[in-house]
Amino acid sequence: MRVKFLTKSGGVATFILASLIFGLGGIKWSVPILTFFILSSILSKLRKSRNSQVETYFEKSGVRDYLQVIANGGLGGVLVIADFVSPDGLYFLIYISILAAVCADTWATEIGTWKKTATYNILNLQPVEQGVSGGISLIGTIGAVAGSITIALSGIFWIDFAVYQYLLLILTAGLLGSLFDSFLGATIQAQNKCVVCKKVTEKKLHCGKETKHNSGNVWISNDVVNLLCGISGGIIVIILKEIAKV
Ligand SMILES: [Zn+2]
C-alpha cells in the first residue's frame, strides 16, 4: 500500500490470498504469483510515467483493489487448496497457465501502451484508439509473449516433464488466453461513453460526469473478463497437455 501497488481493500485481499498460498503451497506456489504481482505493478508504474494518456480509458488505475486481486489470483487460492487436499502435479500446471494468461494480458496492455503505436480491433482489424478493450498491437503481443515466458520461468524448477514442452505449453496457453481476453473485450465487455467528450471508456465517471452505457453487457466488467481470461488459460493447458500427451 505504501508504494501504491494496492488499495486498502486490495491489501486485505492480498494478505488473505498470500497467507493461503504461502501457508499451503510454500515457496513453490508463492514465487509465480509474486513474480506476476510485483513485476506487473512495477511495469504499470513505469508505463504511467511515460504514457498517462491512455489512462482516461481504463476503468481502474495500476493500484489494485480487492476485485482485481481476486480476478487475477483467486483461482490460485482454489487450486492450492485442491492440491493440498489431493496432491496432483496437474494443479500446479493449471495454476501456472492461469497466471501466464492474466500476466500476458496485463503485460500486453502495459507494454502495448508504453508509447503510441498502431492498434487494431481483434474482430475486424480496423484501427482503434490505443488502450480500447479488444484492441491489439504488435508491441502488445510481444508484451504478452514476455509475460507468458516470465511466468513459465518462475515455475520451471517444480515441473517434472521436458522443459521445452513445458515452455511451449505455457507460452501457447498464455498467448491464447490473452487473445481470448481481447476477444471478450471487443464483444461482451461493458463499454461506456462520456456524455461530455464522447470518448468510449471503461470508466463510470468521465470529465466529472457519469458516463452512459455504450455497448457490451453491463455485468461484464474488466475484472470479469480477467477472471474468464485466467480460466481460459487453465482450460487451454489441460487440452494442450492431452493433445501433446506430456
Ligand atoms: Zn470525457
Residues whose N, C-alpha, C, O or C-beta is under 5 A from the ligand:
A	BS01	ZN	C194 V196 C197 K198 H206 C207
